[in-house]
């Protein structure tokens, strides 16, 4: 696997970007609605504000939202690979 790290880094750099934090009020609303643990609500708020469709984290149990897909890295990469294969078949 270490040999795959350069390709993985290229993929991450091309597909992922850091997001600015959202206002505290947005985070509080998400926590109050049970969509995220209070400590993780700012992360969810930022992803939603940016219109993201995925949130990749090892703390999937801290999120209870249906507004985007919350996934651990492994299942995310499997889904991404399937999407790339489907694009290649077109």
C-alpha positions in Angstrom: 0.0 0.0 0.0 2.7 2.6 0.6 3.4 2.6 -3.2 -0.2 3.7 -3.7 0.2 6.8 -1.5 1.3 9.2 -4.3 -1.7 8.3 -6.4 -4.0 8.6 -3.4 -2.6 12.0 -2.6 -3.1 13.2 -6.2 -6.7 12.0 -6.0 -7.4 13.6 -2.6 -5.8 16.9 -3.8 -8.0 16.9 -6.9 -11.2 15.9 -5.3 -11.1 17.3 -1.7 -10.8 20.8 -0.3 -10.7 22.3 3.1 -13.8 24.3 4.1 -14.3 27.4 6.2 -16.2 26.9 9.5 -19.9 27.9 9.5 -21.5 30.2 12.0 -21.9 28.8 15.5 -25.7 29.2 15.2 -25.8 26.7 12.3 -23.8 24.2 14.3 -26.1 24.6 17.3 -29.2 24.1 15.2 -27.8 20.9 13.8 -26.9 19.6 17.2 -30.3 20.5 18.6 -31.9 18.7 15.7 -29.9 15.6 16.4 -28.1 15.6 13.1 -24.7 15.7 14.7 -23.0 15.4 18.1 -22.4 19.0 19.4 -18.6 18.6 19.0 -19.0 17.5 15.4 -21.9 19.9 14.4 -19.4 22.6 13.1 -18.0 20.0 10.6 -21.4 19.0 9.4 -22.5 22.7 9.1 -19.4 23.5 7.0 -20.1 20.5 4.7 -23.7 21.4 4.2 -23.0 25.1 3.7 -20.6 24.2 0.9 -23.1 21.9 -0.7 -21.1 18.7 -0.3 -22.6 15.3 -0.9 -20.1 13.3 1.3 -18.6 13.7 4.7 -15.7 11.3 5.3 -14.9 10.6 8.9 -14.0 7.8 11.3 -16.8 9.1 13.7 -19.8 8.1 11.6 -21.8 7.3 14.7 -21.6 11.0 15.7 -23.8 12.0 12.7 -27.5 11.4 12.2 -28.2 13.4 9.1 -29.7 12.2 5.9 -28.7 15.4 4.0 -25.4 14.0 2.9 -23.6 10.7 3.0 -21.5 10.2 6.0 -18.9 7.5 5.5 -15.7 6.0 6.8 -12.8 6.3 4.3 -12.9 2.7 3.1 -16.5 2.7 2.0 -16.1 6.1 0.5 -13.1 5.0 -1.6 -15.1 1.9 -2.7 -18.0 4.1 -3.8 -15.7 6.5 -5.5 -14.0 3.7 -7.4 -17.3 2.4 -8.5 -18.3 5.8 -9.8 -15.0 6.2 -11.7 -15.4 2.7 -13.2 -19.0 3.7 -14.3 -17.7 6.9 -15.9 -15.0 4.9 -17.8 -17.7 2.6 -19.2 -19.7 5.5 -20.8 
